[in-house]
Structure formats: structure tokens, C-alpha cells
């Protein structure tokens, strides 16, 4: 029984020439549908990302203040209230996962 199936598939392989095998219309339609679906998904993602409104948190290191031109001025105060709050907190090392 399996020999008959093997012989039939071997005959079929010999009858088909590799240069004549193409994806055809069905393959083209599937690829086109995937491309169209991807375009719609990207447009939807873009709309959702435009809706997001977030406030950026202040830099706890104060490195953003060091880069601003106002802090390089000689007339500018040396420290701000935000720097005082950060320096008043005790320095802690890395926390263990248990607590």
C-alpha cells in the first residue's frame, strides 16, 4: 500500500518541472491581504500613540540642570530646592529582592 503511494508521489514529482512552479493567484492574494492588514494596523497604532499624553518626570540626578545654559551662568544660584530634597535623603544601596 505504501509502495503504491510512494510510486504515485515519485511520478508526480517527475511530472512537475521546478521552473514552472509559481505561487499563483492565491499566493498573491494572501500576500496582498497581509500587506493591507499591516497598513491598517500601523495606522491604528499611530492613532493610539497620538492619544497618549504623559508628563516627563524630573531627572533625579539633576543632570538635565547641568546641561541647561541657565545653570552655567555665574549669577545663577548654586543649588535649588530640588537639589536640597535629593541631598537630604539618605543614600541607600541596592535593595534585596526579599525586602
N, C-alpha and C positions, 0 to 999 in steps of 0.2 A: 504494500500500500504506500509506504513512504518512498519507495523507489519510483513509483509512478508519479508522485508529486514532485520528487526531485528531478525527474526527467522532463516533466512539463515546465518547471521553472527554468531549467537549463535551456530548453528550446526557446522559451520566451526571451531569455537574456541574449541568446544568439540572434534573435529576430530583430531586436531593437538596437539601433546604432546610436552610440553616445552623442554624436554631433547633432542628431535630430531631436534630442530630448530638450524640452523647454518648460518653463514654469507655466506658460499658458495664461489664459484669461483669468482663471480662478486665482492663480498666484498674484497676478497684477491687482486684482480687486482686493485681495486680502491686504497687500502692502499699502495700497491707496487708502483703505479704511483705517489702517493703523496710523498712517500719517495724518489723516484728517482728525482722528480721535486725539492724537498727541497735540495738535494745534489747539483744539478746543480745551484740553486740559491745561495747557500752558496759559491760554487766555484767562481761564478761570482762576488759576493760581496767581496771575498778575493782579487781577481784580481784588482777590482776597488780601494780598500783601499790601495793596494800596490802602485798604481799610484799617490796617494796623497802625495805631498811634501809641507811641511809647515815649517816655521821658528817659533820657540818659542819666544815669546816676553819676554823682560826682566821683572823681578819681580819689580813692582813699590815700594813695601815695602822695598826692599833690604834685605829681609830675606834669600835669597839664598846666598848673600855675607857673611852673618853672619855665615852660616853653612860651608863655604869653609875653608879649612885649611890655606890658604894664609892670610885670614883676622884675624886669631887668632895669627899670628906672631907678635912679638913686633916690628920688623923692618918695617912692612907694614904701609903705610900711614893710618891715622885715617879716612879720608873721600876721596871720589873720585869725579870726575866731575859729575857723575850721581847722587850722593847723594846731591851735591850742587844744581843741577837743581830741584830736588824734593823739597828740603827745601826752595828754593826761591819762589815757588808757594804758593799763599795764600791758607789756609785751608778753604774748603767750606763744609757746611753741606749737608745733603741730599737735592736733588732738588725736587721741587714740580712737579707733572705731567703737570701743566699748563705752565711751562716755566723754 
